[in-house]
Amino acid sequence: MDFEALWLTLRLAASTTAILLVVALPLAWWIASGKGAGRAVVQALVALPLVLPPTVLGFYLLVMLGPLTTPGRILARIFGHSLAFSFSGLLVGSVLYSLPFAVQPLVAGFGVVDRGYTEASAGLGASPWRTFWSVVMPLTRGSLLTSAVLAFTHTVGEFGVVLMLGGNIPGATQTLSISLYDQVQDFNYSGANRTALVLVVVSLVALIVIYSRRESGLGRGELV
């Protein structure tokens, strides 16, 4: 087992999930709160990584974050180094690639909240911010858990974006999925089996958490 790759993968997944929850909550609430062409376009952009080959996204991010473009040079000055082939670059790519997995469960959860609750809260003088945190979020905490778990596990299993944007630098950009690929290339099937087993266990545990929470939530009438 490549514990260095394991630690880097867990750090990347945890950082990506934390950032995505901050971004996904207001974005999902905005999408679920109304209709219009603008929201449809935003939803399409958010969902694009679901249908776009990871290598395509990784290629464009590599070009954009590299030192040959204006955004890349600006970011290099800010961070002190090029984001391409670095952990920071992987983090940017992971956030974009896993964005739909964080946003869509929240949109589904917010979409089934009875507007009567929010209208009653507003009628009692609560601000939109307080209504969101005191009324909407308790009703959709199952969706929040699903969002976090899917974002985390999807990041753990990334391959194409990681390889294109970060390369294969041990201790810097080599995640478990890349390590697994290297082990197979080296005919180290016993090591590859252990690495693959870890990825299977992480995915299975994540799904058990989601479905167990959903069952218990539905049992209490909770929206998920």
BELWOWO-V52966 format. One record per pair of residues at least 24 apart in sequence whose C-alpha atoms are under 7 Angstrom apart, sorted by sequence separation. I is the first residue (numbers start at 1). J is the second residue. If there is no record, write none. Layout:
<<I,J> <I,J>>
//
This chain:
<<110,140> <109,140> <61,93> <109,143> <106,143> <105,143> <106,144> <105,146> <106,147> <105,147> <103,147> <102,147> <101,147> <102,148> <49,97> <102,150> <101,150> <102,151> <101,151> <153,203> <46,99> <47,100> <98,151> <153,206> <46,100> <98,154> <98,155> <149,206> <94,155> <146,210> <93,161> <142,213> <90,162> <142,214> <16,91> <20,95> <28,103> <32,107> <90,165> <142,217> <31,107> <89,165> <90,166> <89,166> <16,94> <24,102> <28,106> <29,107> <32,110> <12,91> <16,95> <20,99> <24,103> <28,107> <32,111> <85,165> <86,166> <21,102> <29,110> <84,165> <85,166> <142,223> <143,224> <20,102> <84,166> <85,167> <142,224> <139,222> <140,223> <141,224> <139,223> <140,224> <87,172> <86,172> <87,173> <86,173> <85,173> <58,160> <62,164> <58,161> <62,165> <57,161> <61,165> <55,160> <59,164> <54,160> <55,161> <58,164> <59,165> <54,161> <58,165> <55,164> <109,223> <109,224> <21,148> <17,148> <17,151> <17,152> <14,152> <13,152> <13,155> <13,156> <10,156> <9,156> <5,171> <9,175> <4,171> <8,175> <9,176> <5,174> <6,175> <5,175> <6,176> <5,176> <5,179> <1,191> <1,194> <1,195>>
//
